[in-house]
């Protein structure tokens, strides 16, 4: 797999983890299933400004998950017009700008959110992911770790996983592996971690270990083009021609339109 292809997969896999507990940015991650997308509906009328801000922020997050960025940004504005000191609304605003690659606006909104809620672990995690995405990987770890130090942080596996992905983007497999192991201990259902650990083991020549990670992943999800492609290349390294042929058949039968099928047909296995 080319480094460019690996990078695109990592970004797709990890964007879904850019937040947690109502602050997640959702893309269409591959090779794993997307989070369930919520359908937004009209919010109830709230008389209290803080409650109105909360309702519109939650609604904006639903629109964000559905990829309706303009509507999500409008909801953030309504929330802030209702209560300009509501940190989660600035967080929403930052996430929308981040999804739109409007980095200057995203950073400004994150700073406003953190100024209002410096100890909010979800916002710290999101800002850490933003820094990682914009090339400030070493700086991002301080914000992930700040989230992890908060005993009230409900989903520490998210920040731990994000640090693992950032380490991969920094070409540091050893550190990435450590963080991803720890993420799985915190959340054994962190499906993305299984795939990334399999890929690390494959690239480091630990083919049996890579196969085992994929086996655990395929116990939890249906195989996808990416996971079958990795399994096929592991088979080739192990000389398992029977399994290799079966995975070739799966790509040919189920994923003929995928880039991985094209790579197989070109013989681009490495």
C-alpha positions in Angstrom: 0.0 0.0 0.0 1.4 3.4 -0.9 2.1 5.9 1.8 -0.4 8.3 0.2 -3.1 5.6 0.2 -2.3 4.7 3.8 -2.5 8.4 4.8 -5.9 8.8 3.2 -7.2 5.7 5.1 -5.8 7.0 8.3 -7.4 10.3 7.9 -10.7 8.8 7.0 -10.5 6.3 9.9 -9.7 8.9 12.4 -11.9 11.8 11.5 -14.7 9.9 13.0 -12.9 10.0 16.3 -12.3 13.7 16.3 -14.6 14.1 19.3 -16.9 12.1 21.5 -20.0 12.2 23.6 -21.9 14.5 21.2 -18.9 16.2 19.7 -17.8 13.7 17.1 -17.1 14.8 13.5 -18.2 12.1 11.2 -16.9 11.4 7.8 -17.3 8.3 5.7 -14.4 6.3 7.2 -13.0 3.3 5.3 -12.4 0.5 5.7 -14.9 0.4 8.6 -18.6 1.2 8.8 -19.6 4.8 9.4 -21.3 5.8 12.6 -25.0 5.7 12.4 -26.1 9.0 11.0 -28.7 11.0 12.9 -31.6 12.7 11.2 -32.2 16.2 12.5 -35.6 17.4 13.3 -37.0 20.7 14.5 -36.0 21.5 18.0 -38.5 22.3 20.7 -38.8 26.0 21.7 -36.8 26.6 24.8 -37.3 29.7 26.9 -34.1 29.5 28.9 -31.1 30.9 26.8 -28.7 28.3 28.0 -31.2 25.5 27.2 -31.9 27.0 23.8 -28.1 27.1 23.1 -27.8 23.5 24.1 -30.7 22.4 21.9 -29.4 24.2 18.9 -25.9 22.9 19.5 -27.1 19.3 19.6 -29.2 19.9 16.5 -26.1 21.4 14.8 -24.1 18.3 15.6 -26.7 16.1 14.0 -26.6 18.2 10.9 -22.8 18.0 11.0 -22.9 14.2 11.1 -25.1 14.3 8.1 -22.7 16.5 6.2 -25.0 19.5 6.1 -22.3 21.9 7.1 -24.1 25.1 6.2 -27.1 24.2 8.3 -24.8 23.1 11.2 -23.0 26.4 11.1 -26.4 28.2 11.2 -27.3 26.2 14.3 -24.1 27.2 15.9 -24.8 30.8 15.3 -28.3 30.5 16.7 -26.9 28.8 19.8 -24.3 31.5 20.3 -26.9 34.3 19.7 -28.9 32.6 22.5 -25.9 32.3 24.9 -22.5 33.6 23.8 -20.8 32.0 26.7 -21.8 28.4 25.7 -18.5 26.6 25.0 -20.0 23.6 23.2 -21.4 25.9 20.6 -18.0 27.3 19.8 -16.8 23.7 19.7 -19.5 22.9 17.1 -18.5 26.0 15.1 -14.9 24.8 15.2 -15.8 21.3 14.0 -17.8 22.6 11.1 -14.9 24.9 10.0 -12.6 22.0 10.4 -14.7 19.8 8.2 -14.7 22.6 5.6 -10.9 22.9 5.8 -11.3 26.5 7.0 -8.4 26.1 9.5 -8.1 29.7 10.6 -11.8 29.9 11.5 -11.6 26.5 13.2 -8.6 27.5 15.3 -10.3 30.7 16.4 -13.4 28.9 17.5 -11.4 26.3 19.3 -9.6 29.0 21.2 -12.9 30.6 22.2 -14.3 27.2 23.3 -11.2 26.5 25.4 -11.1 29.9 26.9 -14.6 29.3 28.2 -14.1 25.7 29.2 -10.4 25.0 29.6 -11.0 21.7 31.4 -13.5 20.2 29.0 -12.0 16.9 27.8 -14.0 16.6 24.7 -13.0 20.0 23.4 -9.4 19.3 24.4 -9.5 16.1 22.4 -11.1 17.8 19.4 -8.5 20.6 19.4 -5.7 18.0 19.7 -7.1 16.3 16.6 -7.3 19.6 14.8 -3.6 20.2 15.6 -2.7 16.8 14.4 -4.6 17.2 11.1 -2.8 20.5 10.5 0.7 19.2 10.9 1.3 20.1 14.6 1.5 16.6 15.8 3.9 17.0 18.7 1.8 19.9 20.0 -1.4 17.9 19.7 -0.3 15.3 22.4 -0.5 17.9 25.2 -4.2 18.4 24.5 -5.0 14.7 24.2 -3.1 14.1 27.5 -5.0 17.0 29.1 -8.3 15.3 28.2 -7.0 11.9 29.5 -6.0 13.5 32.9 -9.6 14.5 33.5 -11.3 11.8 35.7 -14.7 12.8 34.3 -13.7 12.1 30.7 -16.2 9.5 29.6 -14.4 8.1 26.5 -10.6 8.2 27.1 -10.2 5.5 24.4 -11.0 8.2 21.9 -8.1 10.4 22.8 -5.8 7.4 23.1 -6.8 6.2 19.7 -6.3 9.6 18.2 -2.8 9.8 19.6 -2.1 6.5 17.9 -3.2 7.7 14.6 -1.2 10.9 15.0 1.9 8.9 15.7 1.2 6.9 12.5 1.0 10.1 10.6 4.3 11.1 12.2 5.8 7.7 10.9 6.3 6.5 14.5 5.0 2.9 14.4 6.3 2.0 17.9 4.5 4.9 19.6 1.4 4.3 17.5 1.2 0.7 18.5 1.6 1.5 22.2 -1.3 4.0 22.0 -3.5 1.7 20.0 -3.0 -1.2 22.4 -4.0 1.1 25.3 -7.0 2.3 23.3 -8.2 -1.3 22.9 -7.7 -2.0 26.6 -10.0 0.9 27.3 -12.5 0.0 24.6 -12.3 -3.5 23.1 -14.8 -2.4 20.5 -12.5 0.2 18.9 -12.7 -1.5 15.5 -10.4 0.9 13.8 -7.6 0.0 16.1 -7.7 -3.7 15.0 -7.2 -2.6 11.4 -4.4 -0.2 12.2 -2.6 -2.7 14.3 -2.9 -5.3 11.6 -1.4 -2.8 9.1 1.5 -2.0 11.4 2.3 -5.6 11.9 2.1 -6.2 8.2 4.5 -3.4 7.4 6.9 -4.6 10.1 6.9 -8.2 8.8 4.9 -9.7 11.6 2.5 -11.4 9.3 0.9 -13.9 11.7 0.2 -11.2 14.2 -1.3 -9.1 11.4 -3.5 -11.9 10.4 -4.7 -12.3 14.0 -5.7 -8.7 14.2 -7.7 -9.0 11.1 -9.3 -12.2 12.3 -10.5 -10.4 15.4 -11.8 -7.5 13.3 -13.7 -9.8 10.9 -15.4 -11.4 14.0 -16.9 -8.0 14.6 -17.6 -6.6 11.1 -18.2 -7.8 7.6 -15.1 -7.7 5.5 -14.5 -4.6 3.3 -12.4 -4.1 0.3 -9.6 -2.7 2.4 -9.6 -5.4 5.0 -9.8 -8.2 2.3 -6.9 -6.5 0.4 -4.7 -6.4 3.5 -5.7 -10.1 4.3 -4.7 -11.1 0.7 -1.3 -9.4 1.0 -0.7 -11.1 4.3 -1.6 -14.5 2.7 1.0 -13.9 0.0 3.7 -13.1 2.5 2.8 -16.3 4.4 2.6 -18.4 1.3 -1.0 -19.4 2.0 -2.2 -19.8 -1.5 -5.6 -21.3 -0.6 -6.5 -18.3 1.6 -5.0 -15.9 -1.0 -7.2 -17.4 -3.7 -10.3 -17.1 -1.5 -9.6 -13.4 -0.8 -8.9 -12.7 -4.5 -12.3 -14.3 -5.2 -13.9 -12.0 -2.6 -12.4 -8.9 -4.1 -13.5 -10.0 -7.6 -17.0 -11.0 -6.5 -17.9 -8.3 -4.0 -15.6 -5.4 -4.6 -15.0 -5.2 -8.3 -15.4 -1.4 -8.4 -12.9 -0.8 -5.6 -9.4 0.6 -5.9 -8.2 -2.5 -4.1 -9.5 -4.7 -6.9 -7.7 -2.5 -9.5 -4.5 -2.9 -7.5 -4.9 -6.6 -7.4 -5.4 -6.7 -11.2 -2.3 -4.7 -11.7 -0.4 -7.0 -9.4 0.5 -4.1 -7.1 0.7 -6.1 -3.9 3.5 -4.1 -2.2 
